[in-house]
Amino acid sequence: MKGLMQDWPLTVMSIIDHAKRFHGEREVVTRTVEGPIHRTTYADIHLRARKTAQALTKLGVKQGDMVATMAWNTYRHMEAWYGIMGMGAVCHTLNPRLFAEQLTYIINHAEDKFIIFDTSFVPVIEAVADTIPNVKGFIILTDKAHMPETKLKNVYCFDDLVEAEDGNFDWADVDENDACGLCYTSGTTGNPKGVLYSHRSNVLHALAANSADAIGLRSVDAIMPVVPMFHANAWAITFAAPAAGAKIVMPGAQMDGASIYELLDTEQVTTTAAVPTVWLMLLGHLEKTGAKLPALNKVVIGGSAAPRSMIETFERDYDVTVMHAWGMTELSPMGTLGAFKAGMEDLPFEKKLDIKVKQGRAIYTVEMKITDDDGKELPNDGVAFGHLMVRGPAVAASYLKGEGGQILDEDGWFDTGDVATLDPLGFMQITDRAKDVIKSGGEWISSIELENTAVGHPEIVEAAVIGIVHPKWDERPLLIVVPKPDTKPTKESVLAFMEGKIAKWWMPDDVVFVDEIPHTATGKIQKLALREKFKDYKLPSASAAE
Amino acid sequence: MKGLMQDWPLTVMSIIDHAKRFHGEREVVTRTVEGPIHRTTYADIHLRARKTAQALTKLGVKQGDMVATMAWNTYRHMEAWYGIMGMGAVCHTLNPRLFAEQLTYIINHAEDKFIIFDTSFVPVIEAVADTIPNVKGFIILTDKAHMPETKLKNVYCFDDLVEAEDGNFDWADVDENDACGLCYTSGTTGNPKGVLYSHRSNVLHALAANSADAIGLRSVDAIMPVVPMFHANAWAITFAAPAAGAKIVMPGAQMDGASIYELLDTEQVTTTAAVPTVWLMLLGHLEKTGAKLPALNKVVIGGSAAPRSMIETFERDYDVTVMHAWGMTELSPMGTLGAFKAGMEDLPFEKKLDIKVKQGRAIYTVEMKITDDDGKELPNDGVAFGHLMVRGPAVAASYLKGEGGQILDEDGWFDTGDVATLDPLGFMQITDRAKDVIKSGGEWISSIELENTAVGHPEIVEAAVIGIVHPKWDERPLLIVVPKPDTKPTKESVLAFMEGKIAKWWMPDDVVFVDEIPHTATGKIQKLALREKFKDYKLPSASAAE
């Protein structure tokens, strides 16, 4: 028997409609790419999004078409989002940090019809323009006065397009399962793969994000998403904030410590979210200037693990609650957030940090478990670590055009590629990437834990651990370190330092010293390159075992 | 083009599954009907719900069957809920305050297969047992030691049934649109009508309820739903609390001020929800004993309008935030909640109360507008009042078996039967029931506002206003008042008191004095009975106009 409730589709348009009616006066403040601070409201964003939809319709964009954006977090980007999605097209966010070949691949693979971008990215788009023949036109997110010179053809000025319309537009009649967003993930192997979000997945994710124990936005909040809209939906904030009626503060292109601090301060931001590198810059600025953050309540840190010292500094020196988060593009992106459970607030500071360094608890609508290599579920004891598996309405079922094949197991679980522990209170901690785990004699060794231990050595700048083939143990860890300038640590001193801090059988079999460890564009260690470089490396213990 | 996200149905089982895995240790504390305080956890509730489902299956209950409950808020009621819904059956909550004939009608109309009820309701069920031939058996929510004597046939002891099972049960494979809950509304005319909730509507409503600006439960919270589970889903709390991992404190059958205070105090309740009458009893108890409420942060008040003095007392004397709410069975039930917007917290106390007496803002997923008699939308200026219309995924589309016919307009809006204003900041205020509004010369007069003004008179206990047919104005207001004991207010003194407090043309055309005003079982004024009583009443002004 079916229930007798209304068939009310979960669409992102319903979010901006809600914001218009119940929070029409609430501000969206932007540091524009052109420079000045710009202030608008949800009512005006709603109006200009409708006008955007009208303009795109006139340009020939149809329901289901792909329209790409390459833009910083600004009010215009938000208008473009809701305009594209509101007409039933799909907003494909392009990451400007990608290499030209990757951009070409992605734009052609997605079959983007138009690209909407900031003035700062004119050179990036010009560099690929000849390789993307299906793109019919280019829309630059600025006004007439700031339109740049460009050799691109079929170029439009966003404000001109918008201002030519009357806003008399009804949102497209879409099914909640229709696609509305697209974001590619760049795996370490193979081509980037597209995650195709639906209206439903975005709405459910925004609802989960607004739960009091997640990002938990209220209408009195001012939220600054430093995490970019081109990076996995800005962690749901551009959907969650209008649903809650929170003020949004958009940092535009300026993410340095001084610029971020200025907005936090002048706009009285209460909640903000970004990756650790942004916070390093902000904390550096605060230390230098002695500035404080009286309005800020909560900082959400994700993208990569927040260092303990960063959490400590925010909480102790600035009285800001750190909420550690974990997610990935395939999860829309949030999976876990680190809100305390009952009693934790009363723990001693160091015990609290022990919990805060974990990645947090799954939000409701995200199912989560850890398994061994055979798919058997492992205990949630905070010790056992295994493949982190997830299910949920905002988790990818497959990639665009079937790239990568079947990505769910027979019970519908998605393998995140991460290795993690789950503790009895539900807190998850990432211990490694599955492909980086060292498998020694059937047991797993966490490369990340070895690296974190090694960098505690006073003469080490950075450390990486990879598995090296071993005749007896399958793999054994090799520690690769970059010494601090003008120091000469020895293998013996490094191993002596690590002894007692980790299990005996986890001790690296060898230590090599290098000048530099290779990194990806987003600052992560390129383990693939290291494995390639050391593929013929022979451990001393291997010779002994042979 | 469809999105490529997981097909993860929104089921209430996913809520209790989440609670089991991430909040398995969190407590559900009950003042049992038998007397003692009982403590259990979400992990145990999950286990006993599965056992309940097994037991019901053995008794012949099938997916889609109706199983009724008539029970106070207790852990056993919660186990029964999740057991019934988890096996794909529909949990039909019976209101024990209904008359026997209404119960008979409802149980037969719903085609209930079993009735699960507290020991306190044995006489109520016995009284109707002979009139409900389709009911196959009766399950009493207690243990063997407390099983009462009863003349009912096919009686089972809930704990016996549960304890005979092993819990090895997989939740039913349901569609998210399948029915899972049923609650009848008792309209003022005609038979009660059944609202049939789906898994989807309950899940979406719980997500909306957990938004930080709504009830906003966090895992550190302890929530006491005084509002009964048999009354419109206990305002979503039995779904929202396990989704958030909040502790639940169940008051059982004792709703007097002393009992409620004791639980608030000993269990350190942070959030609670009930109708105004419950809070009157609690405030009376606090005043008498001088007790305070240091742990309590938030009290949600709905069901009927919270008096200004009650809000004032909670906020000023007990430092408890009052959140005024409005909803109805057809809305699952919540429509609005009164969280402040930016800047309101800094207003003077009296200005804050002006906002708090309003019913609040629509939660995201509830669309809301006000219209005139022709369906034309009225301005949101806080002055114009009209029919309050709603849409949303947790709003009824029709009643069980089509009772009452088509209940949505052609655009899918549900007419709440309330008359309200909407102000520019989105706050809604109920001004009347549509059928109680006095229509005078094409304009509307709010009966509630006249009543509220009249009871300010020092010699009036209670007041009711109804419309009396008038040859010139269609209708004019008649004020019916109950004088305070040993006072003799006059028509002239009452009208003089009201003058200047309301618009001139709103002034009642006549005042009559009565010993008593008739009330419904839930304490509301029976305007229908008053209209019947005064149907031949002739206003002095009518004679003049003829």
Chai-1 contact restraints between the chains, C-beta under 6 A:
chainA,res_idxA,chainB,res_idxB,connection_type,confidence,min_distance_angstrom,max_distance_angstrom,comment,restraint_id
A,M1,B,G64,contact,1.0,0.0,6.0,A-B,restraint_1
A,M1,B,A179,contact,1.0,0.0,6.0,A-B,restraint_2
A,K2,B,N177,contact,1.0,0.0,6.0,A-B,restraint_3
A,G3,B,N177,contact,1.0,0.0,6.0,A-B,restraint_4
A,G3,B,A179,contact,1.0,0.0,6.0,A-B,restraint_5
A,G3,B,L196,contact,1.0,0.0,6.0,A-B,restraint_6
A,G3,B,Y197,contact,1.0,0.0,6.0,A-B,restraint_7
A,G3,B,S198,contact,1.0,0.0,6.0,A-B,restraint_8
A,L4,B,L196,contact,1.0,0.0,6.0,A-B,restraint_9
A,L4,B,A397,contact,1.0,0.0,6.0,A-B,restraint_10
A,L4,B,S398,contact,1.0,0.0,6.0,A-B,restraint_11
A,M5,B,S198,contact,1.0,0.0,6.0,A-B,restraint_12
A,M5,B,S201,contact,1.0,0.0,6.0,A-B,restraint_13
A,M5,B,A397,contact,1.0,0.0,6.0,A-B,restraint_14
A,Q6,B,V395,contact,1.0,0.0,6.0,A-B,restraint_15
A,Q6,B,A397,contact,1.0,0.0,6.0,A-B,restraint_16
A,W8,B,G392,contact,1.0,0.0,6.0,A-B,restraint_17
A,W8,B,P393,contact,1.0,0.0,6.0,A-B,restraint_18
A,H18,B,Y364,contact,1.0,0.0,6.0,A-B,restraint_19
A,F22,B,R361,contact,1.0,0.0,6.0,A-B,restraint_20
A,F22,B,A362,contact,1.0,0.0,6.0,A-B,restraint_21
A,F22,B,G426,contact,1.0,0.0,6.0,A-B,restraint_22
A,G64,B,M1,contact,1.0,0.0,6.0,A-B,restraint_23
A,N177,B,K2,contact,1.0,0.0,6.0,A-B,restraint_24
A,N177,B,G3,contact,1.0,0.0,6.0,A-B,restraint_25
A,A179,B,M1,contact,1.0,0.0,6.0,A-B,restraint_26
A,A179,B,G3,contact,1.0,0.0,6.0,A-B,restraint_27
A,L196,B,G3,contact,1.0,0.0,6.0,A-B,restraint_28
A,L196,B,L4,contact,1.0,0.0,6.0,A-B,restraint_29
A,Y197,B,G3,contact,1.0,0.0,6.0,A-B,restraint_30
A,S198,B,G3,contact,1.0,0.0,6.0,A-B,restraint_31
A,S198,B,M5,contact,1.0,0.0,6.0,A-B,restraint_32
A,S201,B,M5,contact,1.0,0.0,6.0,A-B,restraint_33
A,L207,B,L207,contact,1.0,0.0,6.0,A-B,restraint_34
A,N210,B,S211,contact,1.0,0.0,6.0,A-B,restraint_35
A,S211,B,N210,contact,1.0,0.0,6.0,A-B,restraint_36
A,A212,B,A212,contact,1.0,0.0,6.0,A-B,restraint_37
A,A212,B,G216,contact,1.0,0.0,6.0,A-B,restraint_38
A,A212,B,R218,contact,1.0,0.0,6.0,A-B,restraint_39
A,D213,B,R218,contact,1.0,0.0,6.0,A-B,restraint_40
A,D213,B,S219,contact,1.0,0.0,6.0,A-B,restraint_41
A,D213,B,A244,contact,1.0,0.0,6.0,A-B,restraint_42
A,G216,B,A212,contact,1.0,0.0,6.0,A-B,restraint_43
A,R218,B,A212,contact,1.0,0.0,6.0,A-B,restraint_44
A,R218,B,D213,contact,1.0,0.0,6.0,A-B,restraint_45
A,S219,B,D213,contact,1.0,0.0,6.0,A-B,restraint_46
A,S219,B,K341,contact,1.0,0.0,6.0,A-B,restraint_47
A,V220,B,A342,contact,1.0,0.0,6.0,A-B,restraint_48
A,A243,B,Y364,contact,1.0,0.0,6.0,A-B,restraint_49
A,A244,B,D213,contact,1.0,0.0,6.0,A-B,restraint_50
A,K341,B,S219,contact,1.0,0.0,6.0,A-B,restraint_51
A,A342,B,V220,contact,1.0,0.0,6.0,A-B,restraint_52
A,R361,B,F22,contact,1.0,0.0,6.0,A-B,restraint_53
A,A362,B,F22,contact,1.0,0.0,6.0,A-B,restraint_54
A,Y364,B,H18,contact,1.0,0.0,6.0,A-B,restraint_55
A,Y364,B,A243,contact,1.0,0.0,6.0,A-B,restraint_56
A,G392,B,W8,contact,1.0,0.0,6.0,A-B,restraint_57
A,P393,B,W8,contact,1.0,0.0,6.0,A-B,restraint_58
A,V395,B,Q6,contact,1.0,0.0,6.0,A-B,restraint_59
A,A397,B,L4,contact,1.0,0.0,6.0,A-B,restraint_60
A,A397,B,M5,contact,1.0,0.0,6.0,A-B,restraint_61
A,A397,B,Q6,contact,1.0,0.0,6.0,A-B,restraint_62
A,S398,B,L4,contact,1.0,0.0,6.0,A-B,restraint_63
A,G426,B,F22,contact,1.0,0.0,6.0,A-B,restraint_64
